[in-house]
């Protein structure tokens, strides 16, 4: 007989976090194929290092930390690689269709991509993924004030890029976009 109160094996929970990992990977890489590779790399590293996960702690935060570290490792390696001069990679990019709100999703995505990676990362963690500032700071290895500052600067820059005036309601129908633009982290 199995104990109903026994903690679940974290490996069984991995699939529950794939959507959030994919969204975070997209915010970091801005490329569907690279995001998929990053998620796969994250899951592979998590699986191999599951013995290092502390049961009872936040599995999603642990996975996001692995993913963030993998992204920066790939980025350091990419600095030594040749750029996409003939546009083959750029041609593979896809764009989601516009939605019905005043703020079209593609406009938001273009503006979001113009933010520095640290601001995109902070907005994805505290906005779209719903982590508390303290959790996001821990995942990024920075002070809570640094995460708050990055998120606030990112929101201001997004509003500026989107031509919004201070206090304007963006009238967005997409929950993730609403969360990213919200001044306080969403608690789910």
C-alpha positions in Angstrom: 0.0 0.0 0.0 1.2 3.5 -0.8 1.1 6.3 1.7 -1.2 9.1 0.4 0.9 11.6 2.4 4.2 10.4 1.0 5.9 13.2 -1.1 5.7 12.7 -4.9 8.9 11.9 -6.8 10.0 15.3 -8.3 10.6 13.5 -11.6 6.8 12.9 -11.8 6.2 16.7 -11.4 8.6 17.8 -14.2 5.9 17.7 -16.9 3.8 20.1 -14.9 6.4 22.8 -15.3 7.1 22.4 -19.1 4.8 25.2 -20.1 6.4 27.7 -17.7 9.9 26.6 -18.7 9.0 27.0 -22.4 7.7 30.5 -21.8 10.8 31.5 -19.8 13.0 30.0 -22.4 11.2 32.0 -25.2 11.7 35.2 -23.2 15.4 34.5 -22.9 16.2 33.1 -26.4 13.5 34.8 -28.6 13.7 31.8 -30.9 11.3 28.9 -30.8 13.9 26.2 -31.8 16.5 27.6 -29.3 13.8 27.7 -26.6 12.9 24.1 -27.2 16.5 23.1 -27.0 17.0 25.1 -23.8 13.9 23.4 -22.2 15.2 20.0 -23.2 18.7 20.8 -21.9 17.1 22.0 -18.6 15.0 18.8 -18.2 18.0 16.6 -19.0 20.2 18.4 -16.4 17.4 18.3 -13.8 16.9 14.6 -14.3 20.6 13.8 -14.0 20.9 16.0 -10.9 17.6 15.1 -9.2 19.6 13.9 -6.2 20.6 17.5 -5.6 17.0 18.7 -5.4 15.9 19.4 -1.8 12.4 17.8 -1.3 9.9 20.2 0.1 11.5 23.2 -1.7 10.2 24.9 -4.9 10.8 22.6 -7.8 9.8 25.2 -10.4 12.3 27.7 -8.9 15.0 25.0 -9.0 14.2 24.3 -12.7 14.2 28.0 -13.6 17.6 28.3 -11.9 19.0 25.4 -14.0 17.5 26.9 -17.1 18.8 30.4 -16.5 22.3 29.0 -15.8 22.1 26.9 -19.0 21.0 29.9 -21.0 24.0 32.0 -19.8 26.4 29.2 -20.4 25.1 28.9 -24.0 25.3 32.6 -24.4 29.0 32.7 -23.3 29.8 30.0 -25.8 27.8 31.9 -28.5 30.1 34.9 -28.2 32.8 32.9 -29.8 30.5 31.8 -32.7 29.9 33.5 -36.1 26.7 35.6 -36.4 23.7 34.6 -38.6 24.9 36.7 -41.6 22.8 35.0 -44.3 19.6 35.1 -42.1 18.9 31.4 -42.1 18.1 31.4 -38.4 16.1 34.6 -38.7 14.0 33.0 -41.4 12.9 30.3 -39.0 11.4 32.7 -36.5 7.7 32.7 -36.2 5.2 35.3 -35.0 2.0 34.7 -33.1 -1.1 36.2 -34.6 -2.3 39.5 -33.3 -5.0 39.4 -30.6 -8.1 41.5 -30.1 -6.8 44.0 -27.5 -5.5 47.5 -28.0 -2.1 46.2 -27.5 -1.4 43.6 -30.3 0.6 40.6 -29.1 3.2 41.0 -31.8 3.8 44.7 -30.8 4.3 43.6 -27.2 6.7 40.8 -28.3 8.7 43.2 -30.4 8.9 45.7 -27.5 9.7 42.9 -25.0 12.6 41.6 -27.2 14.2 45.1 -27.2 14.6 45.0 -23.4 18.0 43.9 -22.0 18.0 40.2 -21.1 18.2 41.0 -17.3 14.9 43.0 -17.5 13.1 40.4 -19.6 14.3 37.7 -17.1 13.0 39.7 -14.1 9.6 40.4 -15.8 9.2 36.8 -16.8 10.0 35.5 -13.3 8.0 38.0 -11.2 5.3 38.7 -13.8 4.5 35.9 -16.1 5.8 33.1 -13.9 4.4 34.5 -10.6 7.5 34.1 -8.5 7.9 36.4 -5.5 10.7 39.0 -5.8 12.6 37.1 -3.1 12.4 33.8 -5.1 13.4 35.5 -8.4 16.3 37.2 -6.7 17.5 33.9 -5.3 17.2 32.2 -8.7 19.2 35.0 -10.3 21.8 35.3 -7.5 21.1 39.0 -6.9 19.6 41.2 -4.2 15.8 41.6 -4.0 16.2 45.3 -4.8 18.0 44.4 -8.0 15.2 42.3 -9.2 12.6 44.9 -8.3 14.7 47.6 -10.1 15.1 45.4 -13.2 11.4 44.7 -13.3 10.4 48.3 -12.8 12.8 49.6 -15.4 11.6 46.9 -17.8 8.0 47.8 -17.3 8.8 51.5 -17.8 10.7 50.8 -20.9 8.0 48.5 -22.3 5.4 51.2 -21.7 7.7 53.7 -23.5 8.3 51.4 -26.4 4.6 50.8 -26.7 3.7 54.5 -26.6 1.7 54.3 -23.5 1.3 57.3 -21.2 1.7 57.0 -17.5 -1.3 55.3 -15.8 -2.8 54.2 -19.1 -4.6 50.8 -19.0 -3.1 48.8 -21.8 -6.5 46.9 -22.3 -4.7 43.5 -22.8 -6.6 40.3 -23.0 -3.6 38.0 -22.7 -3.0 36.9 -19.1 0.7 36.5 -19.4 1.1 40.0 -20.9 -1.1 41.4 -18.2 1.2 39.7 -15.6 4.4 41.0 -17.1 3.0 44.6 -17.2 1.6 44.4 -13.7 3.4 46.4 -11.0 3.3 43.6 -8.5 4.0 39.9 -8.9 0.9 37.7 -9.6 0.3 35.1 -7.0 -1.3 32.0 -8.4 
